[in-house]
């Protein structure tokens, strides 16, 4: 069964906007826990599930993802029979209504039609989760369903997952509707934008969307097909994060500082692959103090770090305090600076303003290459 499906990673969604970080790269290229990129998780899930042919669909600002994926060898995809193919779309205005996953598939339809596998597994590039797609494919084939949709039960739908779709299921797990989360209730079944279907149904939905509307996404097409097709939900269990806002990004990273959460998510038998960077170990100076944090290679820590994630090559000066924050690679936190509840983008320098604190639930954000 393993070779019967090819993978599609949708990095072409146009309706999600993450303040600040999104100005420089697509969500799939966001740094996660200092050493990963968000797109590493769906690619690793596919690789670990035995999918050897993976399409990654890209539109606006693709450079950082292209650089990160490269030849794809670090994802342990079968080098003889498999490959990771980067497929581009020309209609790549960042906020254009035409900038949908369907349009990305339409522009590359010939590639899809040429795939020899019978099934396709589609996953988004803005979610972090672990899933054995082989088990999902087996369940899909055994049930005789047209489309299997992965969903996750959440109890914070009022505050988070606001750009996600909510799945309404009947008692047999049949999908009755798929609608945007309006934040009206805490407990919801959130669609994980992850689907299994035959290649034939996938192509039919793409062609149908072309006739119906140039602005439709694959999620729209599935929502419109609930009465015609047999669409069933499959519940995902375990850690799940949807990066649809700066709040989501901040929360998802800091949640994994909890030791038990991280141990449940990261397992030796299900590795998450990423492009590795050789660098010297981090240098901790005499008066430094680091508590419950993840610190990457090549940093210089002279101050205090608490409940934070520190990317590669970050300098934290003497007397500086970084609390409940995410500091991306190459940032420089000056002496005696105080950072709390913040996201500091790459190459930012905090020199003259000594205090960056967010009092609200939303973290403060310092722009890439900014000097303050």
C-alpha positions in Angstrom: 0.0 0.0 0.0 2.9 2.3 0.7 3.6 3.2 -2.9 0.0 3.8 -3.8 0.0 7.5 -2.8 2.0 10.5 -3.7 2.2 13.5 -1.3 1.1 17.1 -2.0 2.2 19.9 0.4 0.1 23.0 0.0 2.1 26.1 0.6 -0.1 28.2 -1.7 -2.9 29.2 0.7 -3.8 32.9 0.4 -6.1 33.4 3.3 -3.7 33.2 6.3 -1.7 36.2 7.4 0.8 36.1 10.3 1.6 39.7 11.3 5.3 40.7 10.9 6.9 37.3 10.2 4.9 36.9 7.0 6.4 40.0 5.5 9.7 38.1 4.8 8.8 34.5 4.2 5.8 32.1 3.7 4.6 30.2 6.9 6.3 27.0 5.8 9.7 28.8 6.2 9.0 30.1 9.7 11.6 29.0 12.2 10.1 26.6 14.8 11.8 25.7 18.1 15.0 27.4 16.8 16.1 24.5 14.6 13.2 23.4 12.4 11.1 25.1 9.7 7.3 24.6 9.9 7.4 22.8 6.5 9.7 20.1 7.9 6.8 18.5 9.8 4.5 17.6 6.9 7.5 16.5 4.7 8.9 14.3 7.5 5.4 12.8 8.1 5.2 11.9 4.4 8.8 10.5 4.3 8.3 8.4 7.5 5.0 7.1 6.0 6.8 5.7 3.0 5.7 8.4 0.5 8.5 8.7 -2.0 7.1 11.3 -4.4 6.2 14.6 -2.8 5.0 17.8 -4.6 5.5 21.1 -2.7 3.4 23.9 -4.2 4.8 27.4 -3.8 3.7 30.9 -4.7 4.7 34.1 -3.0 8.2 34.7 -1.7 9.4 31.1 -2.2 13.2 31.8 -1.9 13.6 30.7 1.8 11.6 27.4 1.3 13.5 26.6 -1.9 16.9 27.2 -0.1 15.8 25.1 2.9 14.4 22.1 1.0 17.2 22.1 -1.6 17.6 18.6 -3.1 15.4 17.2 -0.3 18.0 14.6 0.6 17.9 15.5 4.3 14.3 14.3 4.4 15.3 10.6 3.9 13.1 10.3 0.8 14.1 7.2 -1.3 16.9 8.6 -3.5 16.4 6.1 -6.4 12.6 6.0 -6.8 11.6 9.1 -5.0 12.0 12.9 -5.1 10.6 16.1 -3.6 9.5 18.3 -6.5 9.1 22.1 -6.0 6.2 23.3 -8.2 5.7 27.1 -8.7 2.8 29.2 -9.8 3.2 32.4 -11.8 0.1 34.1 -10.3 2.0 34.9 -7.2 0.7 38.3 -6.0 0.9 38.0 -2.2 -2.7 38.9 -1.4 -4.3 38.2 -4.8 -7.7 36.5 -4.8 -6.3 34.2 -7.5 -3.5 33.1 -5.2 -5.2 29.8 -4.2 -4.0 26.2 -3.9 -6.4 25.2 -6.7 -4.7 27.7 -9.1 -1.3 26.3 -8.1 -2.6 22.8 -9.0 -4.1 24.0 -12.2 -0.9 25.5 -13.4 0.9 22.1 -12.7 -2.0 19.8 -13.7 0.2 17.9 -16.2 2.6 16.9 -13.4 -0.4 15.6 -11.3 -1.9 13.7 -14.2 1.5 12.1 -14.8 1.8 10.6 -11.3 1.6 6.8 -11.4 0.1 6.4 -7.9 -3.7 5.8 -7.4 -4.1 8.1 -4.4 -3.0 11.5 -3.1 -2.4 12.7 0.4 -2.6 16.5 0.8 -1.2 18.3 3.8 -0.8 22.0 4.6 2.5 23.8 5.3 1.2 25.9 8.2 0.4 23.1 10.7 2.6 21.2 13.1 1.6 17.7 14.0 2.7 14.0 13.8 0.6 11.6 11.6 1.3 8.2 10.1 -0.2 8.8 6.6 0.1 5.1 5.8 -2.4 4.3 8.6 -4.6 7.1 7.2 -4.4 5.7 3.6 -5.1 2.2 4.8 -8.2 3.3 6.7 -9.3 5.4 3.7 -9.0 2.4 1.2 -10.7 -0.1 3.6 -13.7 2.2 4.2 -14.4 2.8 0.5 -14.8 6.5 1.2 -14.4 9.2 -1.5 -12.4 11.6 0.7 -11.0 11.1 4.2 -10.4 14.4 6.1 -8.1 14.7 9.2 -9.5 16.7 12.1 -8.5 17.6 15.6 -10.8 18.2 18.6 -9.8 21.5 20.4 -11.1 23.3 23.4 -9.7 26.8 22.6 -11.5 27.5 19.4 -12.7 30.9 20.7 -9.2 32.2 21.1 -7.2 30.3 18.5 -7.5 28.5 15.2 -9.4 31.6 13.9 -8.4 31.1 10.2 -9.1 27.4 10.3 -12.2 25.5 9.1 -14.6 23.8 11.6 -15.8 20.3 10.6 -19.4 19.3 11.5 -19.7 15.5 11.6 -22.6 13.1 11.9 -22.5 10.1 14.2 -20.9 7.9 11.5 -18.0 10.5 11.2 -19.5 11.7 7.9 -18.6 15.3 7.1 -21.8 17.5 7.0 -20.2 20.9 6.6 -16.9 22.7 6.5 -17.0 26.4 7.6 -14.6 29.0 8.8 -14.1 29.1 12.6 -16.0 32.2 13.8 -14.8 31.8 17.5 -18.4 31.2 18.7 -17.6 28.2 20.9 -14.6 26.7 22.8 -15.0 23.1 21.7 -14.8 22.5 18.0 -13.5 19.9 15.5 -10.9 21.7 13.5 -10.1 20.6 9.9 -6.4 20.0 9.5 -6.5 20.8 5.8 -5.2 17.2 5.3 -7.1 14.9 2.9 -6.8 11.5 1.3 -8.5 10.8 -2.0 -8.0 9.1 -5.3 -5.9 10.9 -7.9 -9.0 10.8 -10.1 -11.2 12.7 -7.5 -8.4 15.2 -6.9 -8.2 16.0 -10.6 -12.0 16.2 -10.9 -12.2 18.7 -8.0 -9.5 20.9 -9.6 -11.2 20.9 -12.9 -14.6 21.6 -11.3 -13.2 24.5 -9.4 -11.9 26.1 -12.6 -15.5 26.1 -13.9 -17.1 27.3 -10.7 -14.8 30.1 -9.4 -11.2 31.3 -9.8 -11.2 32.1 -6.1 -12.1 28.7 -4.8 -9.6 26.7 -2.6 -9.5 22.9 -2.2 -11.2 23.4 1.2 -14.0 25.3 -0.6 -14.4 22.5 -3.1 -14.6 19.8 -0.4 -17.2 21.9 1.5 -19.3 22.2 -1.7 -19.0 18.4 -2.2 -20.4 17.1 1.1 -23.7 16.2 -0.4 -22.3 14.5 -3.5 -19.3 12.7 -2.2 -18.8 10.4 0.8 -16.4 12.5 3.0 -15.5 11.0 6.4 -13.5 12.5 9.3 -10.6 10.8 10.9 -9.6 12.0 14.3 -6.0 13.1 14.9 -4.6 12.7 18.4 -1.5 14.1 20.0 0.2 17.5 19.7 -1.3 19.9 17.1 -0.6 23.5 16.2 -2.0 25.7 13.4 0.2 28.7 12.7 -2.5 31.2 11.6 -1.5 34.3 13.6 1.4 35.6 15.6 -0.4 34.5 18.8 -0.6 30.9 17.4 3.1 30.9 16.4 4.2 32.2 19.8 2.0 29.7 21.8 2.9 26.7 19.6 6.6 27.2 20.2 6.4 27.9 23.9 4.0 24.9 24.5 6.8 22.6 23.5 9.0 23.9 26.3 6.9 21.7 28.5 9.0 18.6 28.9 6.2 16.0 28.8 4.6 17.6 25.7 7.9 17.6 23.9 8.7 14.0 24.9 5.3 12.9 23.6 5.8 14.7 20.3 9.5 13.9 19.5 10.0 10.2 19.3 13.2 8.4 18.0 11.0 6.1 15.8 9.4 9.1 14.1 12.1 11.6 13.4 11.5 15.1 12.1 14.1 15.9 9.6 15.6 19.3 8.8 18.5 20.9 7.0 21.3 20.8 9.5 23.9 23.6 10.0 27.3 22.8 11.4 28.2 25.3 14.1 30.3 25.5 17.2 28.5 24.9 20.6 26.9 27.8 22.5 29.1 29.7 24.9 27.7 30.3 28.3 29.5 33.0 30.2 30.3 33.1 33.9 27.2 35.1 35.0 24.7 33.6 32.6 21.6 31.8 33.8 19.3 29.7 31.6 16.1 28.1 32.8 13.6 25.9 30.9 14.7 27.1 27.5 15.8 25.8 24.1 19.1 27.3 23.0 20.5 26.5 19.5 24.2 26.3 18.5 26.7 29.1 18.1 25.1 31.5 20.6 26.8 33.7 23.2 24.8 33.9 26.4 26.0 36.4 29.0 22.6 37.2 30.6 19.5 35.4 31.8 17.1 33.3 29.6 13.8 32.0 31.0 11.1 30.0 29.2 12.4 31.1 25.9 13.5 29.7 22.5 16.8 31.1 21.2 17.8 30.5 17.6 21.3 30.1 16.2 24.1 32.7 16.5 22.2 34.9 18.9 24.1 37.1 21.4 22.5 38.0 24.7 24.5 40.7 26.5 25.6 41.2 30.1 22.7 41.8 32.5 20.2 41.2 29.7 17.0 39.3 30.6 14.9 37.3 28.0 11.7 35.9 29.4 8.8 34.0 27.6 10.2 35.0 24.2 11.3 33.7 20.9 14.5 35.1 19.5 15.3 34.1 16.0 18.8 33.6 14.5 21.5 36.2 14.5 19.6 38.6 16.8 21.7 40.7 19.2 20.2 41.6 22.5 22.3 44.3 24.0 23.6 44.6 27.6 21.0 45.2 30.3 18.0 44.9 27.9 14.8 43.4 29.2 12.7 41.3 26.8 9.4 39.7 27.8 6.6 38.1 25.8 8.2 39.0 22.5 9.1 37.6 19.1 12.4 39.0 17.9 13.0 38.4 14.2 16.4 37.5 12.5 19.3 39.9 12.6 17.4 42.4 14.9 19.5 44.5 17.2 18.2 45.7 20.6 20.7 48.3 21.7 19.2 51.7 22.7 15.6 50.8 23.8 16.3 48.7 26.9 12.7 47.3 27.4 10.6 45.3 25.0 7.6 43.9 26.8 4.0 43.0 25.8 1.4 43.3 28.5 -1.3 41.8 26.4 -1.8 38.2 25.2 -0.3 39.1 21.8 3.5 39.1 21.8 5.5 42.2 20.9 7.2 41.8 17.5 10.5 43.3 16.4 11.1 43.3 12.7 13.8 41.5 10.8 17.1 43.5 10.6 15.6 46.2 12.7 17.7 48.2 15.1 16.0 49.7 18.1 
